[in-house]
Amino acid sequence: MSWEVVIGLEVHCQINTNTKAFCGCSTEFGAEPNTQTCPVCLGMPGQLPVLNTVAVDKTILTGLAINATINLESKFDRKNYFYPDLPKGYQISQFAVPIVEHGYLDIPNKDGDEKRIGITRIHMEEDAGKSMHEGLDAVSHIDLNRSGVPLMEIVSEPDMRSADEAIAYLKQLHQLIRFLGVSGADMEKGQFRCDANVSVRRPGEPFGTRTEMKNMNSFRFIKQAIDFEVVRQIEIIEDGGAVVQESRLWDSVKNESRSMRSKEEAHDYRYFPEPDLPPLRVSQQQVDAIRAGMPELPGQLRQRFEAEYGLSSYDADVLTQTLELAAWYESLVAAHPVDPKRCANWMANELLGRLNEAGSDLSESPVSAKRLAELLDRIEDSSISGNAAKTVLDAMMESADSADAIIAAKGLKQVSDTGAIDAIILAVMEANPAQVEGYRGGKDKLMGFFVGQVMKASRGTANPGLVNQRLVELLKG
Amino acid sequence: MEIDVRKVAMLSRIRLTDEEAAEFGPQLSSIIGYVEQLAAINTDGVPPTAHPHDVAMPQRADVVTNSNRRDALQTPAPNTESGLYVVPKVID
């Protein structure tokens, strides 16, 4: 009998604010340790937290984008635990009444259909500091710059049935967060981290006992960790054992997870209402204003690109992966409106391909949308062939010269002069009498040979349409 | 209500002698017992509240107002090194 996998995900996402959740300390990444702290985020006695209004607005915006209910009154609670990177001894979080509840995301599933993943809640909380243990013997080092940085915790329903579905959900959520501009969501910087709750059961039975894989910040590790955990749980149950509810840590070096049971024992968070913070009230007008300012979401943008520009769903998908890509594409189309599909091909295949090979991304592109459009204009007016344009683009990646200057310098201007092309064709025919005879004897396939020879003789500058047309004519004899 | 004094002490990182545990257990229980009198009050129709004052939370503009005061702030720390707090070893 088969096993069914059940996965629920908790994503901690750093809200991109200038300052921390409850004090005016900078959140800038990479500062010297402990230079962005104050008595509030250091947990010194007598300090009072004051909530960052931008963190509230961005959490509401995220809630609206996942079709959730915004609670006009929500509360903060203290989550108590003891750890040196948590100087207050508690984390300010939202436990009983979060600001966002009951949302969902639709993810593509493997039948090309969509599957709805429920999102239980999004609550605001503050991050802890950073502990460092590596290379230290009897001590740990603590940097509290991150202490108090605002987070959204996005908690899904246990709606995913495979590691692939979990990754599809995470990627969709990650893209959405980036589009909304509510978080940098840079996984390497820990701005988007995931806990995965995993259990297995026989189809139709109640949920099995779950384990929680903590704090993963790469899609690849999350998939590996879930796959590993599923196998581990099935083996335990098939051997007659029982899965123990616990937190586990993924070791990406050893490719295995290990129990964090030692810490689990101490997990009794004793939540209680945060006495320093009165209820958070937001007005319906505030929510409506945030909704009115919501940017176009990835799905809407993808559909618009297909409808407005006639792109394939594949190209539309590629060009809407990030807002930056989409904006770049639209500025290219604005500069070369005659053929949006050509714009998509040249941007997605040629430009991004070259950037990818060079290990850089669009923001570092030496070729602006305007310059690329000038090149596409030359294809449009038949000044150069598509092939020659690739050579020009190669050169444009290396220099600031315009497409026209490069075309002139390299002598790549397409020859569309019938007389010049006829001269080349006649020379090729003279050099290949046997093939001419063969073609005239009925070997139509030799046409390809002649086209190739003529293009080669013209160094790719002959207008291919005209070459074909003139070849048919002249080979008739 | 019986209180597990040892557990509470462990969670709070407070070391208790057996005598202290024996002394504080009944004290904590009697405090809880006193507060439990509230359970007898009929609260039908009273909305739950988490805060005694009927005020909405004041909020703060997202503007950096604090500068680096590391040296002053680290004065009370028992041990620092290169700007980092040094604590007894902790590891997951």
Boltz contact constraints between the chains, C-beta under 6 A:
constraints:
  - contact:
      token1: [A, 17]
      token2: [B, 62]
      max_distance: 6.0
  - contact:
      token1: [A, 18]
      token2: [B, 62]
      max_distance: 6.0
  - contact:
      token1: [A, 18]
      token2: [B, 64]
      max_distance: 6.0
  - contact:
      token1: [A, 19]
      token2: [B, 62]
      max_distance: 6.0
  - contact:
      token1: [A, 19]
      token2: [B, 64]
      max_distance: 6.0
  - contact:
      token1: [A, 24]
      token2: [B, 64]
      max_distance: 6.0
  - contact:
      token1: [A, 24]
      token2: [B, 65]
      max_distance: 6.0
  - contact:
      token1: [A, 24]
      token2: [B, 66]
      max_distance: 6.0
  - contact:
      token1: [A, 25]
      token2: [B, 66]
      max_distance: 6.0
  - contact:
      token1: [A, 26]
      token2: [B, 64]
      max_distance: 6.0
  - contact:
      token1: [A, 32]
      token2: [B, 83]
      max_distance: 6.0
  - contact:
      token1: [A, 33]
      token2: [B, 83]
      max_distance: 6.0
  - contact:
      token1: [A, 33]
      token2: [B, 84]
      max_distance: 6.0
  - contact:
      token1: [A, 34]
      token2: [B, 70]
      max_distance: 6.0
  - contact:
      token1: [A, 34]
      token2: [B, 83]
      max_distance: 6.0
  - contact:
      token1: [A, 35]
      token2: [B, 68]
      max_distance: 6.0
  - contact:
      token1: [A, 35]
      token2: [B, 70]
      max_distance: 6.0
  - contact:
      token1: [A, 38]
      token2: [B, 66]
      max_distance: 6.0
  - contact:
      token1: [A, 50]
      token2: [B, 60]
      max_distance: 6.0
  - contact:
      token1: [A, 51]
      token2: [B, 57]
      max_distance: 6.0
  - contact:
      token1: [A, 51]
      token2: [B, 59]
      max_distance: 6.0
  - contact:
      token1: [A, 52]
      token2: [B, 60]
      max_distance: 6.0
  - contact:
      token1: [A, 52]
      token2: [B, 62]
      max_distance: 6.0
  - contact:
      token1: [A, 53]
      token2: [B, 59]
      max_distance: 6.0
  - contact:
      token1: [A, 54]
      token2: [B, 62]
      max_distance: 6.0
  - contact:
      token1: [A, 75]
      token2: [B, 50]
      max_distance: 6.0
  - contact:
      token1: [A, 82]
      token2: [B, 13]
      max_distance: 6.0
  - contact:
      token1: [A, 84]
      token2: [B, 87]
      max_distance: 6.0
  - contact:
      token1: [A, 84]
      token2: [B, 90]
      max_distance: 6.0
  - contact:
      token1: [A, 133]
      token2: [B, 91]
      max_distance: 6.0
  - contact:
      token1: [A, 138]
      token2: [B, 89]
      max_distance: 6.0
  - contact:
      token1: [A, 139]
      token2: [B, 86]
      max_distance: 6.0
  - contact:
      token1: [A, 139]
      token2: [B, 89]
      max_distance: 6.0
  - contact:
      token1: [A, 140]
      token2: [B, 87]
      max_distance: 6.0
  - contact:
      token1: [A, 140]
      token2: [B, 89]
      max_distance: 6.0
  - contact:
      token1: [A, 140]
      token2: [B, 90]
      max_distance: 6.0
  - contact:
      token1: [A, 141]
      token2: [B, 84]
      max_distance: 6.0
  - contact:
      token1: [A, 142]
      token2: [B, 85]
      max_distance: 6.0
  - contact:
      token1: [A, 142]
      token2: [B, 87]
      max_distance: 6.0
  - contact:
      token1: [A, 143]
      token2: [B, 84]
      max_distance: 6.0
  - contact:
      token1: [A, 260]
      token2: [B, 92]
      max_distance: 6.0
  - contact:
      token1: [A, 268]
      token2: [B, 11]
      max_distance: 6.0
  - contact:
      token1: [A, 273]
      token2: [B, 50]
      max_distance: 6.0
  - contact:
      token1: [A, 277]
      token2: [B, 57]
      max_distance: 6.0
  - contact:
      token1: [A, 278]
      token2: [B, 51]
      max_distance: 6.0
  - contact:
      token1: [A, 278]
      token2: [B, 55]
      max_distance: 6.0
  - contact:
      token1: [A, 278]
      token2: [B, 57]
      max_distance: 6.0
  - contact:
      token1: [A, 280]
      token2: [B, 57]
      max_distance: 6.0
  - contact:
      token1: [A, 281]
      token2: [B, 56]
      max_distance: 6.0
